[in-house]
Amino acid sequence: MSKRRHRIRVFLNEPGRIELATVLTPWLRVGATFGAYVECRKVDDSGAYFEMLLDLQPDDDESVDVRLRVPHHFVSGVLDVSDFDAFSALYSA
């Protein structure tokens, strides 16, 4: 299993990606095998908005927590796997 910290990938639909592109620049991964996604530490989909807990790592290597709330209709799916690299390898095989 990868030594990488556990992350949850939140996939955005096209309107969400376009609308949030500027705000999500440090986190948005476009052109991935599965589509545009944001890597999160935690998510909460129980409120009026879909909440994502993101890391921002400035130059001094200290991580800063960033909470971002987006409309639910911008989210197309959530992928939570223990080893994303292994999952990607299986998916692309």
PyMOL commands that set and color helices and strands:
alter all, ss='L'
color gray80, all
select helices_A, chain A and resi 14-20+72-74+84-92
alter helices_A, ss='H'
color red, helices_A
select strands_A, chain A and resi 8-12+28-29+37-40+42-44+50-56+64-70+75-79
alter strands_A, ss='S'
color yellow, strands_A
deselect
rebuild
show_as cartoon
